[in-house]
Each structure stands twice: as structure tokens, then as C-alpha cells.
Amino acid sequence: MQPVSKARLQIHFCVLLWGFTAILGKLISLPALPLVWWRMLLVAGSLLLVPRVWRGLRAMPARLRWAYAGIGVLVSLHWLTFYGAIKLSNASVGATCIALGPVFLSFIEPWIARRRFDPRELIIAAAVVPGVAMVVGGVPHGMRMGIAVGALSALFVALFGAFNKRLVDHGDPLTVTCLELGTGTLFLTLLGPLLPHAGSAFAVPGLHDTLLLLALSFGCTLLPFALALVALRHLSAFGVQMVTNLEPVYSIVLAIVLLGEQRELHAWFYVGVAVIIGAVFIHPLLHRDAREPAQPELLGTAESHNVVE
């Protein structure tokens, strides 16, 4: 299998796993901050047991370690706002907002990756906006704050996705994952006491939440995060983000089956999701005749929110 084809399959598998993150986030009773803190701590702590990670950390220049640490702060802010959106609305709404990532990424990636701006990326990204507007009209008024927080989460996912793309070739994926999530854990540890209800910021989960956190941390975080970093060697951050627009489909189907969320949402919500997914499949068609190799841009979060989330 060609490296690019393998990378696409890896990203699709990651998106399937990320589809469960919104469901688990809704099922876990912890507030957003302790949920994210435990998730990052469990993954970073487990990676510190791997000798390869320590070798990678020792070999990495100090300047590069600081760069990945900064990305880790963005990852923590993305997850914090993502799960905040889910707690303020529901799993379907929180996951759908990640589809705004391409809108932000179409502006951010050319600047960070130092490549020429491609108007086609903005066109496809802008096609997502009417779908998001329909999604807003299809949710109860009380859930709309969740959409606003979800849009902020999409901005953070675009930022750290673009930075990861620029730096991905400079470090071992597991080492990078450990460094970013470990830094994110430290950042949330410092942030927690400054927020309201600081006493519950690092609550100890019960047995039910612990089991769900383990599934979230290892099955939906560690595995897809590492796979996605490898795949980014062969795909653009924008192309990866367009693939992650499929995440709401998985999340919504799972939310209907497992949580019965269709009773909370109106028809316009699902029409909006259909528009968003339609934009995903238009993207590769516009690039079919491009002179540059189509492979890094094909396909037209998140938990990309785990990669790019």
C-alpha cells in the first residue's frame, strides 16, 4: 500500500475512534476541566513508561521541546472548550461544531506552513458555514451557548493542527504526544485554581467514570493521536481536517443509538449536518485537475480535535 493511501486509512480510522469521544464526554459525569485533566494525565503518564519516549525527549533540542509544549497548551484549550460545548449542549452539537475547523484553517495553515494561499480551500471551508447556521437553528435556545464554545474549540483545533503539521517531521510521534499532553496537563493544573468552583477542578472520579475515562484516554486518545501524527507526514493539515468533518456523522449516529439525542434536536440540525458533509466530498473534486500532486489534499473534527484533538 502506498504511504498516502495508508495515511488516509489511518485518518479515517482515527475519525471513527474520535466519533466516540463526544459520546464518552457526555456519559462521563465530571465537568469539562477534570475530565480533560484526567484524560491528558492518564495518556501522558502511560507514555512516560515507554523507554522510546524518554530517548526521544533526550534527543530533542530544547527549542523544539518548547515549541511542542506550546502546542500542548492549545490541545488542552481545544479539549476544554470541546467538552465544555458538550456539557452545555449535547454530544451531537459539540462534535458538529468542529466542522468549522476548515474555515479557520484555510487562513491559518498558509501563514504557519509558509505556503501560498489557495482560494479553493476557502471556498470549501465557507461552504460549511450555511450548514452550521442550519445546525444553530435546529437546536433549542438553551444549547446555543454550547455552539459558541464549540466554535472556539474549532479555532483551537485549527491552530494546533497547523503547528503540528509544520513540526511533525522533527519528533517521534509518541514522544511528541507525551510532551504535548504532559504540558497540557501541567497547564490545566495551573489554570484550575483560577477558575470558578476550583475545589472540584480535579475531582476524583468514581468507578463508572474511571472506566469511561480509561476508554477515552487509551482507545480514543493515545491510539488515534499517534496514528494521526504519523499520517500528517503525508497529508496536509487542511486535508486531514476535511476528513475529520466526518466525525459528526459517527458521533450523531452513535448519539442517536446510545443516547437518544434525536429527541432533543430539530430537522434543521440534520439538514445542516448534511450540508457540512456535502462540502467534505466536494473538496477532492475541485483538486482533481490540480497540477500539484492531489494526494496530500485529498478528501475533502475534532477530535481531530485530537490531531489536528
Solvent accessible surface area in square Angstrom, and as a share of the most:
residue,aa,sasa,rsa
1,M,162,0.72
2,Q,129,0.57
3,P,71,0.45
4,V,16,0.09
5,S,41,0.26
6,K,110,0.47
7,A,1,0.01
8,R,59,0.22
9,L,105,0.52
10,Q,27,0.12
11,I,0,0.00
12,H,58,0.26
13,F,91,0.38
14,C,0,0.00
15,V,0,0.00
16,L,72,0.36
17,L,29,0.14
18,W,0,0.00
19,G,0,0.00
20,F,73,0.31
21,T,0,0.00
22,A,0,0.00
23,I,2,0.01
24,L,19,0.09
25,G,0,0.00
26,K,74,0.31
27,L,73,0.36
28,I,0,0.00
29,S,94,0.61
30,L,13,0.06
31,P,70,0.44
32,A,15,0.11
33,L,16,0.08
34,P,2,0.01
35,L,0,0.00
36,V,0,0.00
37,W,37,0.13
38,W,49,0.17
39,R,0,0.00
40,M,0,0.00
41,L,66,0.33
42,L,48,0.24
43,V,0,0.00
44,A,7,0.05
45,G,30,0.29
46,S,29,0.19
47,L,4,0.02
48,L,71,0.35
49,L,149,0.74
50,V,49,0.28
51,P,90,0.57
52,R,105,0.38
53,V,0,0.00
54,W,115,0.40
55,R,137,0.50
56,G,17,0.16
57,L,28,0.14
58,R,170,0.62
59,A,85,0.66
60,M,11,0.05
61,P,84,0.53
62,A,55,0.43
63,R,215,0.78
64,L,24,0.12
65,R,84,0.31
66,W,193,0.68
67,A,38,0.30
68,Y,0,0.00
69,A,14,0.11
70,G,37,0.36
71,I,5,0.03
72,G,0,0.00
73,V,40,0.23
74,L,32,0.16
75,V,0,0.00
76,S,0,0.00
77,L,39,0.19
78,H,0,0.00
79,W,0,0.00
80,L,30,0.15
81,T,18,0.10
82,F,1,0.00
83,Y,0,0.00
84,G,14,0.14
85,A,0,0.00
86,I,0,0.00
87,K,67,0.28
88,L,86,0.43
89,S,9,0.06
90,N,1,0.00
91,A,0,0.00
92,S,1,0.01
93,V,0,0.00
94,G,0,0.00
95,A,0,0.00
96,T,1,0.01
97,C,2,0.01
98,I,0,0.00
99,A,0,0.00
100,L,22,0.11
101,G,0,0.00
102,P,0,0.00
103,V,27,0.15
104,F,61,0.26
105,L,1,0.00
106,S,0,0.00
107,F,117,0.49
108,I,23,0.12
109,E,3,0.01
110,P,11,0.07
111,W,182,0.64
112,I,5,0.02
113,A,37,0.29
114,R,186,0.68
115,R,76,0.28
116,R,198,0.72
117,F,78,0.33
118,D,18,0.09
119,P,76,0.48
120,R,66,0.24
121,E,2,0.01
122,L,57,0.29
123,I,104,0.53
124,I,3,0.01
125,A,0,0.00
126,A,46,0.36
127,A,35,0.27
128,V,0,0.00
129,V,71,0.41
130,P,65,0.41
131,G,0,0.00
132,V,14,0.08
133,A,63,0.49
134,M,56,0.25
135,V,1,0.01
136,V,45,0.26
137,G,41,0.40
138,G,0,0.00
139,V,3,0.02
140,P,48,0.30
141,H,148,0.66
142,G,66,0.64
143,M,27,0.12
144,R,93,0.34
145,M,122,0.55
146,G,0,0.00
147,I,14,0.07
148,A,59,0.46
149,V,33,0.19
150,G,0,0.00
151,A,26,0.20
152,L,80,0.40
153,S,0,0.00
154,A,0,0.00
155,L,56,0.28
156,F,30,0.13
157,V,0,0.00
158,A,0,0.00
159,L,40,0.20
160,F,0,0.00
161,G,0,0.00
162,A,0,0.00
163,F,63,0.26
164,N,0,0.00
165,K,52,0.22
166,R,100,0.36
167,L,29,0.14
168,V,7,0.04
169,D,96,0.50
170,H,111,0.50
171,G,14,0.14
172,D,38,0.20
173,P,13,0.08
174,L,38,0.19
175,T,0,0.00
176,V,3,0.02
177,T,0,0.00
178,C,7,0.04
179,L,30,0.15
180,E,0,0.00
181,L,0,0.00
182,G,28,0.27
183,T,28,0.16
184,G,0,0.00
185,T,12,0.07
186,L,109,0.54
187,F,56,0.23
188,L,0,0.00
189,T,52,0.30
190,L,118,0.59
191,L,36,0.18
192,G,0,0.00
193,P,85,0.53
194,L,145,0.72
195,L,63,0.31
196,P,108,0.68
197,H,159,0.71
198,A,41,0.32
199,G,84,0.81
200,S,51,0.33
201,A,5,0.04
202,F,62,0.26
203,A,34,0.27
204,V,126,0.72
205,P,19,0.12
206,G,46,0.45
207,L,139,0.69
208,H,117,0.52
209,D,9,0.05
210,T,47,0.27
211,L,105,0.52
212,L,30,0.15
213,L,2,0.01
214,L,68,0.34
215,A,49,0.38
216,L,0,0.00
217,S,0,0.00
218,F,76,0.32
219,G,33,0.32
220,C,9,0.05
221,T,0,0.00
222,L,38,0.19
223,L,82,0.41
224,P,0,0.00
225,F,0,0.00
226,A,17,0.13
227,L,42,0.21
228,A,0,0.00
229,L,2,0.01
230,V,53,0.30
231,A,0,0.00
232,L,0,0.00
233,R,89,0.33
234,H,69,0.31
235,L,4,0.02
236,S,8,0.05
237,A,0,0.00
238,F,0,0.00
239,G,1,0.01
240,V,0,0.00
241,Q,0,0.00
242,M,0,0.00
243,V,3,0.02
244,T,0,0.00
245,N,0,0.00
246,L,22,0.11
247,E,0,0.00
248,P,1,0.00
249,V,52,0.30
250,Y,66,0.25
251,S,0,0.00
252,I,10,0.05
253,V,81,0.47
254,L,32,0.16
255,A,0,0.00
256,I,64,0.32
257,V,109,0.62
258,L,99,0.49
259,L,45,0.22
260,G,11,0.10
261,E,5,0.02
262,Q,72,0.32
263,R,190,0.69
264,E,77,0.34
265,L,13,0.06
266,H,104,0.46
267,A,77,0.60
268,W,148,0.52
269,F,0,0.00
270,Y,69,0.26
271,V,64,0.37
272,G,0,0.00
273,V,13,0.08
274,A,64,0.49
275,V,50,0.29
276,I,1,0.01
277,I,25,0.13
278,G,33,0.31
279,A,2,0.02
280,V,0,0.00
281,F,107,0.44
282,I,78,0.40
283,H,0,0.00
284,P,28,0.18
285,L,101,0.50
286,L,74,0.37
287,H,3,0.01
288,R,171,0.62
289,D,133,0.69
290,A,23,0.18
291,R,244,0.89
292,E,77,0.34
293,P,90,0.57
294,A,34,0.27
295,Q,86,0.38
296,P,42,0.26
297,E,20,0.09
298,L,51,0.25
299,L,23,0.12
300,G,0,0.00
301,T,0,0.00
302,A,0,0.00
303,E,0,0.00
304,S,0,0.00
305,H,0,0.00
306,N,0,0.00
307,V,0,0.00
308,V,0,0.00
309,E,0,0.00
